[in-house]
Amino acid sequence: MSQKQGKKIAPIPMSNNVSVVDLIDTYFTAYNSARLREACQLLTKEVFQEGVTVGVSLSGAMTPAGFGVSALAPLIRNGFIDWMICTGANLYHDIHYGLGFELFAGSPFLDDVKLREEGTIRIYDIIFGYDVLLETDAFIRKVLQAEPFQKPMGTAEFHYLLGKCVWEIEQQLGVKNSCLLATAYEYGVPIYTSSPGDSSIGMNVAALALEGSKLVLDPAIDVNETAAIVYGARENDGTSAAVIIGGGSPKNFLLQTQPQIHEVLGLEERGHDFFVQFTDARPDTGGLSGATPAEAVSWGKIDPDELPSAIVCYTDSTIALPLVTAYVLNQCPPRSLKRLYNQREALLDTLRKDYLIAKNQTVSQDSSEKTATYPCGTPIKG
C-alpha cells in the first residue's frame, strides 16, 4: 500500500458519556466536522493565547436564539474576545434579553398572516410579541435622549454607553445572565457596527434626528479606530486574529482594517495572522460572505505566510458557536483582559502619528528606476 499523508482514521464506538472535547477531538474525523475540530484546536492552542488580539465579527440572527448570552458573553468574560464587529440587528435583539423580555421556540411553518393578526413576530422558528419591539424601541429612544448621547460619536462609544444603560437595567431587574451588549460594556470590549442605520437601533436614532437630536454615528471614527486596534496588535511582537461568525458586512469591516493600514494610510502591514470562519456561503458566487482566505491574501487582508493555518468551516453558525465555546472553555485558561475600549484614543493617536510621518516623508527621486509607492508616498517593499 502506498504511503498516505495525515492521521489514520481509526473509528471507535461512541460511549454514553462522551465529553464535548472528546466528541470533537475523536469523532469529528472528516469534511466540515474535521474543519470544526481544526478550528477548535487552533483557537485553543494558538489564537486564544496571550499576545494575540482577537477580533470577532458576527452576522446572522444569532442573538435572538440566545447565543449572545449563552456563548459569546462567556468568551468575553474569559478574555477570549478583545473587540467585535456586529450587525445592529444582533445587538438590538440582544437587548431584549437584557431588558428581561421573553422569546420563544416556535416553528418555521406557522401561519404568518395569523401571526401578524395576533401581534407575533417570527424569526424562522423563534417567536415573540410585537410589544417586545415596541418596548425595546421605547427604551432605546428614552436613553438616547440623555446628554452623553448628544454629540457625534463612533459606534464603539455609542454601544458602550448603551450597554451601560442595559447593564444598569439588568441590575435593577435582577437579570441573572447578562446579554452581550452589557457584558461588553462591563469587560471593556468595544463593539462596532459596520452599517449602523441597518437595524432598529439605527431606525430609532433616525427618528430622534427628526426631533432635533444631536446624536450622529460617524463611520469614519469606526474605520480609524478599528484600523488602530489592528495596527496596535503588532506591538511587542503581538499578532492579530480574525474570527468570523457568518459573513456579510461585519466580515468585511473586520478584514478591511488591513487594506486601510497599507493601501490607504501607506503603513507597512502584512495582514491578519489568523483567519477562522464559520459560514454556509459559497465562494463561487463572488460574494464577500463566501470569499476564501486565499482570496483575502490578494487584498493584503491575510498574511500569506499564515495561509496554511487559515480555516473555513462550512456549517451553520448556530451549530458551530456553542460547540466551539464549550470546547474552548474546557481547554483554555482565561486570558487577561485587554479592555481595548479604554485604549482606543491611545491606539488612534499612534496610528495618526505614524500616518502623518509616513505621509510627509519625501521619497528619493535619485534612482533612475521609478519606485513603486503607496498613495501617501511610502515605498512598497518587494
Secondary structure as a PSIPRED ss2 file (coil, helix, strand):
# PSIPRED VFORMAT (PSIPRED V4.0)

   1 M C   1.000  0.000  0.000
   2 S C   1.000  0.000  0.000
   3 Q C   1.000  0.000  0.000
   4 K C   1.000  0.000  0.000
   5 Q C   1.000  0.000  0.000
   6 G C   1.000  0.000  0.000
   7 K C   1.000  0.000  0.000
   8 K C   1.000  0.000  0.000
   9 I C   1.000  0.000  0.000
  10 A C   1.000  0.000  0.000
  11 P C   1.000  0.000  0.000
  12 I C   1.000  0.000  0.000
  13 P C   1.000  0.000  0.000
  14 M C   1.000  0.000  0.000
  15 S C   1.000  0.000  0.000
  16 N C   1.000  0.000  0.000
  17 N C   1.000  0.000  0.000
  18 V C   1.000  0.000  0.000
  19 S C   1.000  0.000  0.000
  20 V H   0.000  1.000  0.000
  21 V H   0.000  1.000  0.000
  22 D H   0.000  1.000  0.000
  23 L H   0.000  1.000  0.000
  24 I H   0.000  1.000  0.000
  25 D H   0.000  1.000  0.000
  26 T H   0.000  1.000  0.000
  27 Y H   0.000  1.000  0.000
  28 F C   1.000  0.000  0.000
  29 T C   1.000  0.000  0.000
  30 A C   1.000  0.000  0.000
  31 Y H   0.000  1.000  0.000
  32 N H   0.000  1.000  0.000
  33 S H   0.000  1.000  0.000
  34 A H   0.000  1.000  0.000
  35 R H   0.000  1.000  0.000
  36 L H   0.000  1.000  0.000
  37 R H   0.000  1.000  0.000
  38 E H   0.000  1.000  0.000
  39 A H   0.000  1.000  0.000
  40 C H   0.000  1.000  0.000
  41 Q H   0.000  1.000  0.000
  42 L H   0.000  1.000  0.000
  43 L H   0.000  1.000  0.000
  44 T H   0.000  1.000  0.000
  45 K H   0.000  1.000  0.000
  46 E H   0.000  1.000  0.000
  47 V H   0.000  1.000  0.000
  48 F C   1.000  0.000  0.000
  49 Q C   1.000  0.000  0.000
  50 E C   1.000  0.000  0.000
  51 G C   1.000  0.000  0.000
  52 V E   0.000  0.000  1.000
  53 T E   0.000  0.000  1.000
  54 V E   0.000  0.000  1.000
  55 G E   0.000  0.000  1.000
  56 V E   0.000  0.000  1.000
  57 S E   0.000  0.000  1.000
  58 L E   0.000  0.000  1.000
  59 S C   1.000  0.000  0.000
  60 G C   1.000  0.000  0.000
  61 A C   1.000  0.000  0.000
  62 M C   1.000  0.000  0.000
  63 T C   1.000  0.000  0.000
  64 P C   1.000  0.000  0.000
  65 A C   1.000  0.000  0.000
  66 G C   1.000  0.000  0.000
  67 F H   0.000  1.000  0.000
  68 G H   0.000  1.000  0.000
  69 V H   0.000  1.000  0.000
  70 S H   0.000  1.000  0.000
  71 A H   0.000  1.000  0.000
  72 L H   0.000  1.000  0.000
  73 A H   0.000  1.000  0.000
  74 P H   0.000  1.000  0.000
  75 L H   0.000  1.000  0.000
  76 I H   0.000  1.000  0.000
  77 R H   0.000  1.000  0.000
  78 N C   1.000  0.000  0.000
  79 G C   1.000  0.000  0.000
  80 F C   1.000  0.000  0.000
  81 I C   1.000  0.000  0.000
  82 D C   1.000  0.000  0.000
  83 W E   0.000  0.000  1.000
  84 M E   0.000  0.000  1.000
  85 I E   0.000  0.000  1.000
  86 C E   0.000  0.000  1.000
  87 T C   1.000  0.000  0.000
  88 G H   0.000  1.000  0.000
  89 A H   0.000  1.000  0.000
  90 N H   0.000  1.000  0.000
  91 L H   0.000  1.000  0.000
  92 Y H   0.000  1.000  0.000
  93 H H   0.000  1.000  0.000
  94 D H   0.000  1.000  0.000
  95 I H   0.000  1.000  0.000
  96 H H   0.000  1.000  0.000
  97 Y H   0.000  1.000  0.000
  98 G H   0.000  1.000  0.000
  99 L C   1.000  0.000  0.000
 100 G C   1.000  0.000  0.000
 101 F C   1.000  0.000  0.000
 102 E C   1.000  0.000  0.000
 103 L C   1.000  0.000  0.000
 104 F E   0.000  0.000  1.000
 105 A E   0.000  0.000  1.000
 106 G C   1.000  0.000  0.000
 107 S C   1.000  0.000  0.000
 108 P C   1.000  0.000  0.000
 109 F C   1.000  0.000  0.000
 110 L C   1.000  0.000  0.000
 111 D C   1.000  0.000  0.000
 112 D H   0.000  1.000  0.000
 113 V H   0.000  1.000  0.000
 114 K H   0.000  1.000  0.000
 115 L H   0.000  1.000  0.000
 116 R H   0.000  1.000  0.000
 117 E H   0.000  1.000  0.000
 118 E H   0.000  1.000  0.000
 119 G C   1.000  0.000  0.000
 120 T E   0.000  0.000  1.000
 121 I E   0.000  0.000  1.000
 122 R E   0.000  0.000  1.000
 123 I E   0.000  0.000  1.000
 124 Y C   1.000  0.000  0.000
 125 D C   1.000  0.000  0.000
 126 I E   0.000  0.000  1.000
 127 I E   0.000  0.000  1.000
 128 F E   0.000  0.000  1.000
 129 G E   0.000  0.000  1.000
 130 Y H   0.000  1.000  0.000
 131 D H   0.000  1.000  0.000
 132 V H   0.000  1.000  0.000
 133 L H   0.000  1.000  0.000
 134 L H   0.000  1.000  0.000
 135 E H   0.000  1.000  0.000
 136 T H   0.000  1.000  0.000
 137 D H   0.000  1.000  0.000
 138 A H   0.000  1.000  0.000
 139 F H   0.000  1.000  0.000
 140 I H   0.000  1.000  0.000
 141 R H   0.000  1.000  0.000
 142 K H   0.000  1.000  0.000
 143 V H   0.000  1.000  0.000
 144 L H   0.000  1.000  0.000
 145 Q C   1.000  0.000  0.000
 146 A C   1.000  0.000  0.000
 147 E H   0.000  1.000  0.000
 148 P H   0.000  1.000  0.000
 149 F H   0.000  1.000  0.000
 150 Q C   1.000  0.000  0.000
 151 K C   1.000  0.000  0.000
 152 P E   0.000  0.000  1.000
 153 M E   0.000  0.000  1.000
 154 G C   1.000  0.000  0.000
 155 T H   0.000  1.000  0.000
 156 A H   0.000  1.000  0.000
 157 E H   0.000  1.000  0.000
 158 F H   0.000  1.000  0.000
 159 H H   0.000  1.000  0.000
 160 Y H   0.000  1.000  0.000
 161 L H   0.000  1.000  0.000
 162 L H   0.000  1.000  0.000
 163 G H   0.000  1.000  0.000
 164 K H   0.000  1.000  0.000
 165 C H   0.000  1.000  0.000
 166 V H   0.000  1.000  0.000
 167 W H   0.000  1.000  0.000
 168 E H   0.000  1.000  0.000
 169 I H   0.000  1.000  0.000
 170 E H   0.000  1.000  0.000
 171 Q H   0.000  1.000  0.000
 172 Q H   0.000  1.000  0.000
 173 L H   0.000  1.000  0.000
 174 G C   1.000  0.000  0.000
 175 V C   1.000  0.000  0.000
 176 K C   1.000  0.000  0.000
 177 N C   1.000  0.000  0.000
 178 S C   1.000  0.000  0.000
 179 C C   1.000  0.000  0.000
 180 L H   0.000  1.000  0.000
 181 L H   0.000  1.000  0.000
 182 A H   0.000  1.000  0.000
 183 T H   0.000  1.000  0.000
 184 A H   0.000  1.000  0.000
 185 Y H   0.000  1.000  0.000
 186 E H   0.000  1.000  0.000
 187 Y H   0.000  1.000  0.000
 188 G C   1.000  0.000  0.000
 189 V C   1.000  0.000  0.000
 190 P C   1.000  0.000  0.000
 191 I E   0.000  0.000  1.000
 192 Y E   0.000  0.000  1.000
 193 T C   1.000  0.000  0.000
 194 S C   1.000  0.000  0.000
 195 S C   1.000  0.000  0.000
 196 P C   1.000  0.000  0.000
 197 G C   1.000  0.000  0.000
 198 D C   1.000  0.000  0.000
 199 S C   1.000  0.000  0.000
 200 S H   0.000  1.000  0.000
 201 I H   0.000  1.000  0.000
 202 G H   0.000  1.000  0.000
 203 M H   0.000  1.000  0.000
 204 N H   0.000  1.000  0.000
 205 V H   0.000  1.000  0.000
 206 A H   0.000  1.000  0.000
 207 A H   0.000  1.000  0.000
 208 L H   0.000  1.000  0.000
 209 A H   0.000  1.000  0.000
 210 L H   0.000  1.000  0.000
 211 E C   1.000  0.000  0.000
 212 G C   1.000  0.000  0.000
 213 S C   1.000  0.000  0.000
 214 K C   1.000  0.000  0.000
 215 L C   1.000  0.000  0.000
 216 V E   0.000  0.000  1.000
 217 L E   0.000  0.000  1.000
 218 D C   1.000  0.000  0.000
 219 P H   0.000  1.000  0.000
 220 A H   0.000  1.000  0.000
 221 I H   0.000  1.000  0.000
 222 D H   0.000  1.000  0.000
 223 V H   0.000  1.000  0.000
 224 N H   0.000  1.000  0.000
 225 E H   0.000  1.000  0.000
 226 T H   0.000  1.000  0.000
 227 A H   0.000  1.000  0.000
 228 A H   0.000  1.000  0.000
 229 I H   0.000  1.000  0.000
 230 V H   0.000  1.000  0.000
 231 Y H   0.000  1.000  0.000
 232 G H   0.000  1.000  0.000
 233 A C   1.000  0.000  0.000
 234 R C   1.000  0.000  0.000
 235 E H   0.000  1.000  0.000
 236 N H   0.000  1.000  0.000
 237 D H   0.000  1.000  0.000
 238 G C   1.000  0.000  0.000
 239 T E   0.000  0.000  1.000
 240 S E   0.000  0.000  1.000
 241 A E   0.000  0.000  1.000
 242 A E   0.000  0.000  1.000
 243 V E   0.000  0.000  1.000
 244 I E   0.000  0.000  1.000
 245 I E   0.000  0.000  1.000
 246 G C   1.000  0.000  0.000
 247 G C   1.000  0.000  0.000
 248 G H   0.000  1.000  0.000
 249 S H   0.000  1.000  0.000
 250 P H   0.000  1.000  0.000
 251 K H   0.000  1.000  0.000
 252 N H   0.000  1.000  0.000
 253 F H   0.000  1.000  0.000
 254 L H   0.000  1.000  0.000
 255 L H   0.000  1.000  0.000
 256 Q C   1.000  0.000  0.000
 257 T H   0.000  1.000  0.000
 258 Q H   0.000  1.000  0.000
 259 P H   0.000  1.000  0.000
 260 Q H   0.000  1.000  0.000
 261 I H   0.000  1.000  0.000
 262 H H   0.000  1.000  0.000
 263 E H   0.000  1.000  0.000
 264 V H   0.000  1.000  0.000
 265 L C   1.000  0.000  0.000
 266 G C   1.000  0.000  0.000
 267 L C   1.000  0.000  0.000
 268 E C   1.000  0.000  0.000
 269 E C   1.000  0.000  0.000
 270 R C   1.000  0.000  0.000
 271 G C   1.000  0.000  0.000
 272 H E   0.000  0.000  1.000
 273 D C   1.000  0.000  0.000
 274 F E   0.000  0.000  1.000
 275 F E   0.000  0.000  1.000
 276 V E   0.000  0.000  1.000
 277 Q E   0.000  0.000  1.000
 278 F E   0.000  0.000  1.000
 279 T E   0.000  0.000  1.000
 280 D C   1.000  0.000  0.000
 281 A C   1.000  0.000  0.000
 282 R C   1.000  0.000  0.000
 283 P C   1.000  0.000  0.000
 284 D C   1.000  0.000  0.000
 285 T C   1.000  0.000  0.000
 286 G C   1.000  0.000  0.000
 287 G C   1.000  0.000  0.000
 288 L C   1.000  0.000  0.000
 289 S C   1.000  0.000  0.000
 290 G C   1.000  0.000  0.000
 291 A C   1.000  0.000  0.000
 292 T C   1.000  0.000  0.000
 293 P H   0.000  1.000  0.000
 294 A H   0.000  1.000  0.000
 295 E H   0.000  1.000  0.000
 296 A H   0.000  1.000  0.000
 297 V H   0.000  1.000  0.000
 298 S H   0.000  1.000  0.000
 299 W C   1.000  0.000  0.000
 300 G C   1.000  0.000  0.000
 301 K C   1.000  0.000  0.000
 302 I E   0.000  0.000  1.000
 303 D C   1.000  0.000  0.000
 304 P H   0.000  1.000  0.000
 305 D H   0.000  1.000  0.000
 306 E H   0.000  1.000  0.000
 307 L H   0.000  1.000  0.000
 308 P H   0.000  1.000  0.000
 309 S H   0.000  1.000  0.000
 310 A C   1.000  0.000  0.000
 311 I E   0.000  0.000  1.000
 312 V E   0.000  0.000  1.000
 313 C E   0.000  0.000  1.000
 314 Y E   0.000  0.000  1.000
 315 T C   1.000  0.000  0.000
 316 D C   1.000  0.000  0.000
 317 S H   0.000  1.000  0.000
 318 T H   0.000  1.000  0.000
 319 I H   0.000  1.000  0.000
 320 A H   0.000  1.000  0.000
 321 L H   0.000  1.000  0.000
 322 P H   0.000  1.000  0.000
 323 L H   0.000  1.000  0.000
 324 V H   0.000  1.000  0.000
 325 T H   0.000  1.000  0.000
 326 A H   0.000  1.000  0.000
 327 Y H   0.000  1.000  0.000
 328 V H   0.000  1.000  0.000
 329 L H   0.000  1.000  0.000
 330 N H   0.000  1.000  0.000
 331 Q H   0.000  1.000  0.000
 332 C C   1.000  0.000  0.000
 333 P C   1.000  0.000  0.000
 334 P C   1.000  0.000  0.000
 335 R C   1.000  0.000  0.000
 336 S C   1.000  0.000  0.000
 337 L C   1.000  0.000  0.000
 338 K C   1.000  0.000  0.000
 339 R C   1.000  0.000  0.000
 340 L H   0.000  1.000  0.000
 341 Y H   0.000  1.000  0.000
 342 N H   0.000  1.000  0.000
 343 Q H   0.000  1.000  0.000
 344 R H   0.000  1.000  0.000
 345 E H   0.000  1.000  0.000
 346 A H   0.000  1.000  0.000
 347 L H   0.000  1.000  0.000
 348 L H   0.000  1.000  0.000
 349 D H   0.000  1.000  0.000
 350 T H   0.000  1.000  0.000
 351 L H   0.000  1.000  0.000
 352 R H   0.000  1.000  0.000
 353 K H   0.000  1.000  0.000
 354 D H   0.000  1.000  0.000
 355 Y H   0.000  1.000  0.000
 356 L H   0.000  1.000  0.000
 357 I H   0.000  1.000  0.000
 358 A H   0.000  1.000  0.000
 359 K H   0.000  1.000  0.000
 360 N H   0.000  1.000  0.000
 361 Q C   1.000  0.000  0.000
 362 T C   1.000  0.000  0.000
 363 V C   1.000  0.000  0.000
 364 S C   1.000  0.000  0.000
 365 Q C   1.000  0.000  0.000
 366 D C   1.000  0.000  0.000
 367 S C   1.000  0.000  0.000
 368 S C   1.000  0.000  0.000
 369 E C   1.000  0.000  0.000
 370 K C   1.000  0.000  0.000
 371 T C   1.000  0.000  0.000
 372 A C   1.000  0.000  0.000
 373 T E   0.000  0.000  1.000
 374 Y C   1.000  0.000  0.000
 375 P C   1.000  0.000  0.000
 376 C C   1.000  0.000  0.000
 377 G C   1.000  0.000  0.000
 378 T C   1.000  0.000  0.000
 379 P E   0.000  0.000  1.000
 380 I C   1.000  0.000  0.000
 381 K C   1.000  0.000  0.000
 382 G C   1.000  0.000  0.000
